[in-house]
Amino acid sequence: MTSFAAAEAPAGAPTSHTIREASLMSGLPESTLRYYESIGIVGPIERDPSSGHRVYSDEDLDLLLAISCLNVTGMPLSRMREYLANRSQGAQRAGEQVELLAEQARQLDQEMAELELRRRYVQVKTHYWQALGQGDPQGAQEVLDRGTDVVNAIRSFARQRKGALRQAPVCDEPAKSRAQGATAAQPR
């Protein structure tokens, strides 16, 4: 397997890199690189004896690329730490790696479903306002009637996200329309 750094560096290039170069190559901000080192996601990075600045090796960059990929998936730091510990033990931990990745896939599936719901809600609201803007309150009401399941689902989602701490209306529904039933002139 060719290392990330070796694939990117021209022949004869130095095998040590500044934090800026490590940041550019991995896609992780310098502050994140420092933070990951401080919490042990990345082991201690070698320091230049004369300047005290971090000096990243090709192996460090390979690890940072793996971390960057996990970061992009939204994997929490605790699971990332576990994944990296398992990674160093190879095939012995393959089952644990599969489970960590399967859990991350489940989390991403949930996020995708939530994004799809949000997109559908925006479509309903867009069509509603288009109908109102065209002077068609009956068409706007029909849009709301057809989109009731989406509106109710997004309201439920919003309440879950907020922990149902408040009883305030969600999704721009006026209190009057909640009490009397929404009409085309009262957006949901």
C-alpha positions in Angstrom: 0.0 0.0 0.0 1.4 3.4 -1.0 1.3 5.9 1.8 -0.6 9.2 1.4 2.5 11.3 1.8 4.5 9.2 -0.6 1.8 9.4 -3.2 1.6 13.2 -2.9 5.3 14.1 -2.5 7.6 14.5 -5.4 10.6 12.2 -5.5 13.4 13.3 -3.2 11.0 15.5 -1.1 11.6 15.7 2.6 9.6 13.3 4.7 8.8 15.8 7.4 6.1 18.3 7.2 5.0 21.4 9.1 1.7 21.7 10.8 0.5 23.9 7.9 1.4 21.2 5.4 -0.2 18.5 7.5 -3.3 20.6 7.7 -3.4 21.2 3.9 -2.7 17.5 3.1 -5.2 16.1 5.6 -7.9 18.7 5.3 -8.0 19.2 9.0 -7.5 22.7 10.5 -4.3 23.3 12.4 -6.3 23.9 15.5 -7.9 20.5 15.1 -4.5 18.8 14.7 -3.4 20.4 17.9 -6.6 19.5 19.7 -6.5 15.8 18.5 -2.9 15.6 19.8 -3.9 17.1 23.1 -6.7 14.6 23.7 -4.8 11.6 22.4 -6.5 10.9 19.1 -3.1 11.5 17.6 0.0 10.5 19.5 2.6 13.0 20.4 4.0 14.6 17.3 7.8 15.0 17.1 9.1 18.5 17.6 11.9 20.2 15.8 14.7 20.5 18.4 15.7 24.1 17.3 12.3 25.7 16.9 10.0 23.4 19.0 7.5 23.3 16.1 5.6 20.1 15.3 7.2 18.0 12.6 4.8 15.5 10.9 6.2 12.3 9.4 4.7 10.5 6.4 3.2 8.0 8.9 1.7 10.8 10.8 0.1 12.1 7.6 -1.3 8.6 6.8 -2.9 8.5 10.2 -4.3 12.1 9.8 -5.8 11.1 6.5 -7.6 8.2 8.1 -8.7 10.5 10.9 -9.9 13.0 8.4 -12.0 10.4 6.6 -13.6 9.3 9.9 -14.2 13.0 10.8 -16.0 13.6 7.5 -18.4 10.7 8.3 -19.3 12.5 11.5 -17.9 9.7 13.7 -17.8 10.9 17.4 -14.3 11.2 18.9 -14.9 8.3 21.3 -15.7 5.9 18.5 -12.8 7.4 16.4 -10.4 6.7 19.3 -11.7 3.1 19.5 -11.5 2.7 15.7 -7.9 3.9 15.7 -6.9 1.6 18.6 -8.5 -1.4 16.8 -6.8 -0.4 13.5 -3.4 -0.8 15.0 -4.2 -4.4 15.9 -5.2 -5.4 12.4 -7.4 -8.5 11.6 -7.8 -9.4 15.2 -10.1 -6.5 15.6 -11.9 -6.7 12.3 -15.2 -7.6 13.8 -15.1 -4.6 16.1 -14.2 -2.4 13.2 -17.1 -3.7 11.2 -19.5 -3.0 14.1 -18.1 0.6 14.6 -18.6 1.3 10.9 -22.0 -0.3 10.8 -23.1 1.9 13.7 -21.8 4.9 11.9 -23.7 3.8 8.8 -26.9 3.5 10.8 -26.3 7.0 12.2 -25.8 8.3 8.6 -29.0 6.6 7.4 -30.9 8.4 10.2 -29.3 11.7 9.3 -30.2 11.1 5.6 -33.8 10.4 6.5 -34.0 13.6 8.6 -32.5 15.6 5.7 -35.0 14.1 3.3 -37.8 15.1 5.7 -36.4 18.6 5.9 -36.2 18.8 2.1 -39.8 17.6 1.7 -41.0 20.2 4.2 -39.2 23.0 2.3 -40.9 21.7 -0.9 -44.3 21.9 0.7 -43.7 25.4 2.0 -42.3 26.5 -1.3 -45.4 25.3 -3.2 -47.7 26.8 -0.5 -46.1 30.2 -0.8 -46.0 30.0 -4.6 -49.8 29.3 -4.7 -50.4 32.2 -2.3 -48.2 34.5 -4.3 -50.2 33.7 -7.4 -53.4 34.6 -5.6 -54.6 31.0 -5.2 -55.5 30.5 -1.6 -57.5 27.4 -2.5 -54.4 25.9 -4.2 -52.3 26.9 -1.2 -54.7 25.0 1.1 -54.6 22.0 -1.2 -50.8 22.0 -0.9 -51.1 22.0 2.9 -53.7 19.3 2.9 -51.5 17.1 0.7 -48.4 17.9 2.8 -50.0 17.3 6.2 -47.9 14.2 6.9 -44.7 16.1 6.1 -45.7 19.1 8.3 -46.7 16.9 11.2 -43.5 14.9 10.8 -41.3 18.0 10.8 -43.1 19.4 13.8 -42.5 16.1 15.7 -38.9 16.1 14.6 -38.5 19.8 15.8 -40.0 18.9 19.2 -37.7 15.9 19.6 -34.7 18.0 18.8 -35.7 20.7 21.3 -36.5 18.0 23.9 -40.0 19.3 24.1 -38.9 21.8 26.7 -41.1 24.5 25.3 -44.7 24.5 24.2 -44.1 27.3 21.7 -45.4 26.8 18.2 -42.9 25.3 15.7 -42.4 25.8 12.0 -43.9 29.4 11.9 -47.5 28.2 12.8 -49.3 31.1 14.5 -51.0 30.2 17.8 -54.3 31.3 16.4 -54.2 28.7 13.5 -53.3 25.9 16.0 -56.4 26.7 18.0 -58.8 27.3 15.1 -57.3 25.0 12.4 -55.1 26.5 9.7 -56.5 28.1 6.6 -54.6 29.0 3.5 -54.0 32.5 4.8 -52.4 31.0 7.9 -49.2 29.2 7.0 -48.2 26.0 8.7 
